[in-house]
Each structure stands twice: as C-alpha cells, then as structure tokens.
C-alpha cells in the first residue's frame, strides 16, 4: 500500500532540468511526495541529481521517480500521460528556451501551458497546479522598486517586441495570465515569478565559471547602477512546495487569497548585477580588482549583438538569429533592472528563504568550478 505524503503523486514538467531537479531533490529529501512523475519529450534518467547534490542519498534511479514521454503541444500526448500518472499536483516548470524563436514560444510555452491546464482539469484526481513564472513577463523596474505584485505590469500580445521584451517574455506573460485565470473549484492554481536563478546547474553560474576559466572575469557590460533580484534554486523549490501545500490543503485560513494569485520570489537581498558577479568570482578564489575592470559600453555591445544576429540570420536563411555569443536582448536585459518587494510571499505563503544569497553563491560556484573545466 502506498504511503500517503503531504503532496501525494506529483507530476513535474521540466523535472529533469535545472530548477526541476532542485524541486525533485527537495520533495524526496523531505519525504513530501509519494511518487514523482517527470514529464519530458525525450525522457531519460538524468545525471543532474548526482551532479548538483554529490553527497545526497537521492539518486536518479530512486524508485519514487518515474519518467514519462509527453509533448506539451499535443493534447492526446498529455491526456495519455495524465491517465497513466493520475497526479494530485502539477509543478509546471517546462518552457521553450529564452533564445527560441517566436513560433517555438507559441507552441511550447503558450499552447503547451493551455494544454496542460486542460489536461489537469480533466483529471479528477488533480487538484492543483503551481506555475513557475519569470521576471521577463513583466515590465522592468528600472530604478524603482516594484512594491507589490498588484502594481507589476504584465506584457501582452499587443506590446511590440523591443529591447529586453522578447518573444520569450511575451510567452511567459501570456502563460502567467492563463494559469491565474484557470483557477477554479476543479483546479487551484498559483504563479511564482522568479528572477535570475543561481545555484547548482544555473546557466548564470556556469557563465561566471567559464569567464574565470578563460581569464575574462574582469569584463563588464555597461554600468552597474541598477538593482537586480536573485533567487537560489533551492529557495525557489521551497517556495513552490509551500505554495502547493496551500492549494492542496483545506485548512489554511487564507487559502482563498493564495489561489489564482501571483507571487514574487527572491532571496530577499537585492544587489547590483556586477556586484553579484564579482562576489561569485571572490568565492571561487578569483577576485576582480576594481582597477582591472574593463567596461564595454551598452551602445557598443548592442551594435555588436545586433550585427551578429543579422549575419547569422542571413547566413541561415532566416532559420536562426543566435548571433556571436551574446544577444541584443541579453544586453538590453542588463540595462533594465529587477527590483522587487517580496512581502506578499512572506506574509501570505509564510515564505522565508532558507539559504542566504551568500551561501547560495558558495554552493553554486562549488558546482560551477567542478562542472566547467
């Protein structure tokens, strides 16, 4: 007989990826799920669990984990998966890559989310869905702190894609709105918007490690005036689980206030982007001397990135705009700023970051320097 756990059977889209792996590890190490079903187009036993958590007893072959093939853009594929798994809860992490073209964003992130919501509502056992949103879905904060999720402005399909607003940001914004609108008596939903995620497996931490290996950690793109938000992957996983507990439980007094709501999730410590970058270098034993910092102005990098994207676009006959290693959107992103207040998550979810930004950096860089040779 299956042992009942607080969250029961959990389905995770993108469960073998970066953030998904942290959620899987948190669930199993705290005995919060009786079974975890990882949904993927091409399911395979991942090595991330052992790579991210080398001293953990949780392994990819843990009998509580199963792997299932499914395509988010296919209604029949999702229907079959839900029939086989019958999850109590869904964590929706999967999305198209930020660099993917608009048609892939539409197919995977927008249509895929709509299909997943429909499949979850059609499954009698599925009671809740937690969606991992993104700061790219809302207008940047610039030099002003966004004091509440209520004043955050989502991008819409009518906004012109320009600057840091990309097809990825638009897709995440549409999915964000769709998930909250889908909240009902049949399926409880919540959106957790996360900024730059760091920790074991983080693409940003990998970039810092690569720059150190190539002796380029003293390079800086643009100024360093605006504030940014960061969240350790383990803290994001905790927030996902705490939100799920609210949706699943019938006992929380403010449960109705959480349902269909968006929350901003961070480490609770705002930092300037390049201060964070250099702290990572310090932790890795490769500090950046202020006198040796080389600043590449935004105007130069914008021109370089745009030129590279057009060259690649022409060379591939319109099939790709990957550029020369840095995209125009990435450059613009560094000039926008992310500055949030997370009081709503603290007060309503009881969210408290368990790992400080400093400890998160240490854990991430230990992994990064092992992973990048």
C-alpha positions in Angstrom: 0.0 0.0 0.0 1.3 3.5 -1.0 2.4 5.6 2.0 0.5 8.9 1.9 2.6 12.0 1.9 1.6 15.7 2.2 1.6 16.2 -1.6 0.9 12.6 -2.9 1.7 11.9 -6.5 3.4 14.9 -8.2 3.9 15.5 -11.9 6.7 17.9 -12.9 7.1 19.2 -16.4 10.8 20.0 -16.8 11.6 17.9 -13.8 15.0 16.7 -15.1 16.2 20.3 -15.8 17.9 22.9 -13.6 15.1 24.1 -11.3 13.1 20.9 -11.7 16.0 18.9 -10.2 16.1 21.1 -7.2 12.3 20.6 -6.7 12.7 16.8 -7.0 15.5 16.8 -4.5 13.6 18.9 -2.0 10.4 16.8 -2.3 12.2 13.5 -1.8 14.7 14.6 0.8 11.8 15.9 2.9 9.5 13.0 2.1 6.9 15.3 0.7 5.8 13.2 -2.3 4.9 9.5 -2.5 5.8 9.5 -6.2 7.3 12.0 -8.7 6.5 11.6 -12.4 8.9 13.6 -14.7 7.4 14.6 -18.0 9.6 15.2 -21.0 9.6 14.9 -24.7 12.5 12.5 -24.5 12.6 11.1 -21.0 15.8 9.6 -19.8 17.4 9.1 -16.4 19.2 12.4 -15.7 22.5 12.8 -14.0 21.6 16.3 -12.5 20.7 14.9 -9.1 24.1 13.4 -8.6 25.9 16.3 -10.2 24.1 19.0 -8.2 24.0 17.1 -4.9 27.1 14.8 -4.9 26.7 13.9 -1.2 23.0 13.3 -1.3 21.4 9.8 -0.9 18.7 10.8 -3.5 19.6 9.3 -6.9 18.0 9.5 -10.4 17.2 5.8 -10.0 15.2 6.3 -6.8 12.1 4.1 -7.1 9.9 7.1 -6.2 10.8 8.7 -9.6 9.4 7.7 -12.9 10.0 9.2 -16.4 7.2 9.7 -19.0 7.3 10.8 -22.6 4.9 13.7 -23.4 4.7 16.7 -25.8 3.1 19.7 -24.2 1.8 20.8 -27.6 -0.1 17.5 -28.1 -3.4 17.2 -26.4 -3.5 13.4 -26.9 0.0 13.0 -25.5 -0.8 14.9 -22.3 -4.1 13.1 -21.9 -2.4 9.7 -22.1 0.2 10.9 -19.5 -2.4 12.1 -17.0 -4.4 8.9 -17.4 -1.2 6.9 -16.6 0.0 9.0 -13.7 -3.2 10.5 -12.1 -1.2 13.2 -10.2 -2.6 15.0 -7.2 -0.4 18.0 -8.0 1.4 19.5 -11.0 4.6 21.7 -11.0 4.8 23.3 -14.4 8.5 24.3 -14.9 9.0 23.5 -18.6 9.1 26.3 -21.2 10.8 27.0 -24.5 14.4 28.3 -24.2 14.6 32.0 -23.9 16.5 32.1 -27.2 13.9 30.1 -29.1 12.0 31.8 -31.9 8.5 33.1 -31.5 6.9 30.0 -33.2 8.5 27.7 -30.6 7.5 30.0 -27.7 3.9 29.9 -29.0 4.0 26.1 -29.4 5.7 25.1 -26.1 5.1 27.9 -23.6 1.7 29.3 -24.6 -0.1 26.4 -26.2 1.7 23.9 -24.0 0.6 25.6 -20.9 -3.0 25.8 -22.1 -3.0 22.1 -23.0 -1.5 21.2 -19.6 -4.2 23.2 -17.8 -6.9 21.4 -19.8 -5.4 18.0 -19.1 -5.1 18.8 -15.4 -8.8 19.9 -15.2 -9.9 16.8 -17.0 -8.1 14.5 -14.4 -10.4 14.0 -11.5 -7.5 13.4 -9.1 -5.5 16.5 -10.0 -6.3 19.3 -7.6 -3.6 22.0 -8.0 -1.0 23.4 -10.4 1.9 25.6 -9.5 3.5 27.5 -12.4 7.0 29.0 -12.4 6.7 32.4 -14.0 9.5 34.8 -14.8 10.5 38.4 -14.2 10.7 38.7 -18.1 6.9 38.5 -18.1 6.5 41.9 -16.5 7.8 45.4 -17.3 11.2 46.0 -15.8 11.5 48.0 -12.7 14.3 50.3 -13.8 15.4 52.4 -10.8 12.2 51.9 -8.8 11.3 49.0 -6.6 8.1 47.2 -7.6 6.5 47.3 -4.1 3.7 44.8 -4.8 2.6 42.2 -7.4 -0.5 44.3 -7.8 1.4 47.1 -9.4 3.6 44.9 -11.6 2.5 45.2 -15.3 2.5 42.1 -17.5 3.5 42.3 -21.1 0.6 41.5 -23.5 0.5 40.1 -27.0 -0.3 43.7 -28.2 3.1 45.1 -26.9 5.7 45.5 -29.6 8.7 43.2 -29.1 11.7 45.5 -28.5 14.7 45.8 -26.2 14.6 43.4 -23.3 11.0 42.5 -24.2 11.3 39.3 -26.2 9.1 36.6 -27.6 10.1 34.6 -24.5 8.9 37.3 -22.2 5.6 37.6 -24.1 5.0 33.9 -24.0 5.7 33.7 -20.2 3.4 36.7 -19.7 0.6 35.0 -21.6 1.1 31.7 -19.8 1.2 33.6 -16.4 -2.2 35.2 -17.1 -3.7 31.9 -18.4 -2.6 30.0 -15.3 -4.1 32.5 -12.9 -7.3 32.7 -15.0 -7.7 28.9 -14.9 -8.1 28.9 -11.1 -11.4 27.2 -10.3 -13.0 24.8 -7.9 -11.8 22.0 -10.1 -8.2 23.1 -10.3 -6.4 25.5 -7.9 -3.5 27.5 -9.4 -0.8 29.8 -8.4 2.1 31.6 -10.2 5.5 32.1 -8.7 7.6 34.7 -10.6 11.3 34.2 -10.2 14.2 36.5 -11.3 17.7 35.3 -12.1 18.1 31.8 -10.5 21.5 30.8 -9.2 22.9 27.7 -7.6 24.0 24.3 -8.8 23.1 24.0 -12.5 22.5 27.7 -13.1 23.3 28.9 -16.6 24.5 32.2 -15.0 26.8 30.4 -12.6 28.1 28.4 -15.5 28.8 31.7 -17.3 30.8 33.1 -14.4 32.8 29.9 -14.2 33.5 30.0 -17.9 34.7 33.6 -17.7 37.1 32.6 -14.8 38.5 29.6 -16.8 39.1 32.0 -19.7 40.5 34.7 -17.5 37.8 37.1 -18.6 36.0 37.7 -15.3 37.1 41.4 -15.2 34.8 42.2 -18.2 31.7 44.2 -17.6 28.8 45.1 -19.9 27.5 48.6 -19.3 27.2 50.4 -16.0 26.5 49.0 -12.6 23.8 51.3 -11.1 20.5 49.4 -11.2 19.4 46.8 -8.7 18.7 43.2 -9.6 17.0 40.3 -7.8 18.3 36.8 -7.5 17.0 33.6 -6.1 18.8 30.4 -5.1 17.3 27.4 -6.8 16.7 25.7 -3.5 14.8 28.7 -2.2 12.6 28.7 -5.4 11.9 25.0 -4.8 10.9 25.7 -1.3 8.5 28.4 -2.4 7.0 26.1 -5.0 6.3 23.4 -2.3 4.9 25.9 0.2 2.5 27.3 -2.4 1.5 23.7 -3.3 0.7 23.0 0.3 -1.7 25.9 0.4 -3.5 24.8 -2.7 -3.8 21.1 -1.6 -4.8 21.8 2.0 -8.3 22.6 3.1 -7.2 24.0 6.4 -5.2 27.2 5.7 -7.3 30.2 6.7 -6.0 32.4 3.8 -6.1 29.7 1.2 -8.6 31.6 -0.9 -6.3 34.6 -1.1 -3.5 32.4 -2.4 -5.5 30.7 -5.2 -5.2 32.3 -8.6 -2.5 34.7 -7.3 1.0 35.6 -8.4 3.9 35.9 -6.0 7.4 37.3 -6.5 10.1 35.0 -5.1 13.7 36.1 -4.4 16.5 35.6 -1.9 15.3 38.8 -0.2 18.6 40.5 -0.9 18.7 43.0 -3.8 22.2 43.5 -5.5 23.6 45.3 -8.4 24.3 42.7 -11.2 28.0 43.1 -11.4 28.4 43.1 -7.6 26.8 39.7 -7.6 29.0 38.6 -10.5 32.2 39.6 -8.6 31.0 38.0 -5.4 30.8 34.8 -7.3 34.4 35.3 -8.5 35.5 36.1 -4.9 34.0 32.8 -3.7 35.8 30.9 -6.5 39.1 32.4 -5.3 39.4 34.7 -8.4 38.6 38.2 -7.1 38.3 41.0 -9.6 40.4 44.1 -8.8 38.5 47.3 -9.4 41.4 48.9 -11.2 41.3 46.0 -13.8 37.6 46.1 -14.6 37.1 46.6 -18.3 33.7 48.2 -19.1 32.2 47.7 -22.5 29.5 50.3 -23.1 25.9 49.3 -23.8 25.9 51.1 -27.1 28.9 49.1 -28.4 27.5 45.7 -27.3 24.0 46.5 -28.6 25.5 47.2 -32.0 27.8 44.1 -31.9 25.0 41.8 -30.8 22.5 43.2 -33.4 25.1 42.9 -36.2 25.9 39.3 -35.2 22.2 38.3 -35.1 21.6 39.7 -38.6 24.7 38.0 -40.0 23.6 34.6 -38.6 20.0 35.2 -39.8 21.2 35.9 -43.3 23.7 33.0 -43.3 21.0 30.5 -42.2 18.3 31.9 -44.5 16.2 33.1 -41.6 16.4 29.8 -39.5 18.4 31.3 -36.7 19.5 34.5 -35.1 21.8 33.1 -32.5 24.4 35.9 -33.0 28.1 35.9 -31.9 27.7 34.6 -28.4 25.7 37.5 -26.8 22.2 38.5 -27.9 20.8 42.0 -28.1 18.1 41.0 -25.6 20.7 39.9 -23.1 22.5 43.2 -23.4 19.2 45.2 -23.0 18.3 43.0 -20.0 21.3 44.1 -18.1 20.2 47.7 -18.6 16.7 47.2 -17.3 16.9 46.2 -13.6 14.8 43.9 -11.4 13.9 45.3 -8.0 11.1 43.6 -6.1 9.5 43.6 -2.7 8.5 40.0 -1.6 6.3 40.9 1.4 3.3 39.2 -0.2 5.1 35.9 -0.4 6.3 36.2 3.2 3.0 37.3 4.6 0.6 35.0 2.7 2.7 31.9 2.0 5.0 32.2 5.0 7.9 32.1 2.6 11.3 32.6 4.1 14.5 32.0 2.1 16.3 29.2 3.9 19.6 29.7 2.1 21.1 33.1 2.2 22.3 34.6 -1.1 25.9 34.2 0.2 25.5 30.5 0.9 23.7 30.1 -2.4 26.6 31.6 -4.3 29.0 29.3 -2.5 27.0 26.2 -3.4 26.6 27.3 -7.0 30.3 28.2 -7.5 31.4 24.9 -6.0 29.4 23.2 -8.6 30.3 25.6 -11.4 34.1 25.2 -10.9 33.7 21.4 -10.9 31.4 21.4 -14.0 33.4 23.9 -16.1 36.9 22.8 -17.0 
